[in-house]
Amino acid sequence: MNIPVMLMLTTVPDEDVASALAKAALEARVAACLTNLGAVKSQYHWNGTLESAQEVQLLFKTSSARAEELQRLIAAHHPYETPEILVWQAHASPGYGQWVNAETQRPLHV
């Protein structure tokens, strides 16, 4: 039977920020792992202007128990005024889902 895990996607301005954010999330054990999806070109409206930027996209994997804590950590360490933080539930294979949950086990910080 598949196990629910949470996926969280964000973009950051560069590799230095990506590395720092990854390290903070992993050290706090609010994410089991993350995938640096690499350079992306984002285009968006911001303050009435059409903008474009080179960014780095990160995909975090965490347990349901840690999702809110991870979201708070990303927001607190993110350099953007309004960071992109997208969250959704996925169904992982039993082995992977158990690993994600085991890697994020520790007392909750609420």
N, C-alpha and C positions, 0 to 999 in steps of 0.2 A: 504494500500500500504506500502511495506517495505521501510525503510529509510537507506541510506548508512551510515556506520560507518567505522572507520579505526581500524585495529588491529595491534599491534606492539609487537613483541616477542624479548626478549633478555635473555641472561644467564649471571649470576654474580657468583663470587666465593663463596659467603656464605650468610647466613641469615641477617647478619648485613648490608652488602651492599644492599641486597634486600630491607630491611626496610627503609634504608636511601633514596634509589632511589624512592621507592614508595611514601614516605612522600614528597620528593621534587616535584614530578610530580603532586600529589594531591593538595599540597599547592599552586602551581603555576596555578592550574586549567587547565593544558594542557592534563589531562586525567580525565575522569569521574570516572573510577575505574580501578583496575587491579586485576588479579588473580595470586597468587603465586602458581605455578604449582608444587612446591616442588623440592626435590632433583632429579637430573638427572646425569647420567654418560655420559660425552662427550668424544669422541675420534676424533682426528684430526691431520693433518700434521701442524707443526709449525716450521719454520726455518730449514726445512730439516729433522725433527725428528718426528716420530709418538708419539703423546702425548695422555694422557687420564687424565681427571680431574672430580672430583665431583663438580657439580655446582647447582645453583638454577635457575629455569626457571620462567620468569615473562611474563605475557600476559596483555598488556595495551589496554584499549578501549578508543577511542577518536573520535572527530569529524574530518571531512575533513579539516575544518578551522584550527585545532590545530595540525595536524599530523606533519608538518615540525618543529614546535616549540617543540613538544614532542621529536622528533628525535634529535634535537640539545641538549635538556636538558639531554637525556640519554647519548649521546656521551660526553657531558661536565662533567657529574658526574660519568662516568664509569671508573673503575680502569684498564681495559684492554687497551693495545695499539691499538688493532683492535677489538672493540666489535662487537658481532653479533647483528645486528638490522635488523629484517625482518619486512616488512610492506605490508599489503594487505587490500583491501576493502572487507567488508562483508555487507550483507543485513540484517538489524535487524528488528524485529517486530516493528510496529508503536510506541507502548508505550516505548519500550526500546530505540529505536533510538531517539525519542524525548527527553527522559531523558538524554542520552549521550550528545546530542547537547545542551540542557539546562544547564547541569553541566559544560560545557566548554565555556559558553558565557561570554565574557568580551572583552575589547579592545585588538586587536592583538598587540603583541610585535614583530616587524619585525627587 
